[in-house]
Amino acid sequence: MSYRAVGLTISLTVGLTGCGNDKPAVAPSPASTPSSAATSMVVNGEDAEARAAARAAYQNYVRMYVTASNKGDYNAKLDKFVADPALLTVRQDLLIKFQQGLVTKGQPVSAPAVSKVDTSQRPFTAEVEDCFDTGRWDVVSKKTGKSVRTTGQATRYVVIAKAELFDDGQWRIREVSAQRERPC
């Protein structure tokens, strides 16, 4: 695989920063009955908890992936915050970089926001939108320290991640899609 292909794989795997905004919970209308207001608050409470937990899982995923990528650690323990199919993709990306003598250097900027949440059925799910900025995070040759970034490659773009609440009570990232054609 070429350095360009690795750069694209890394970008697709990591594009994770938030351009979306969290929507506030909707308050019950004054015409609501006490029982419907209580039900609405419970649902909104679940939504708020789900939003916070999904966002935290995403942030932990990004932090753990960046740390592993900067160290060149393809055996990093990522499954606490990532599940298949995203876990397989991340592990493959780290292994390919290791095999090609590549690591990352620096830190990306990530500001994720939960754009959707569904607590109406199990498992709970959420969608995280991030405006991921790799301007200060680069793929470099481990041997020379020189950048292998593809010229003209977008460094600030939307990433959409899908999170799910697992039976063990842990939110994990299941899918990640870097949308390089969507600058933010």
URZI-V936151 format. One record per helix or strand of 3 or more residues. SS is the DSSP state (~ for helix, > for strand). FROM is the first residue (numbers start at 1). TO is the last residue. Records with the same first field share a line. If there is no record, write none. Layout:
BEGIN
SS->FROM-TO ; FROM-TO
END
This chain:
BEGIN
~->3-14 ; 34-71 ; 86-99
>->102-106 ; 113-118 ; 125-133 ; 137-141 ; 156-165 ; 171-183
END
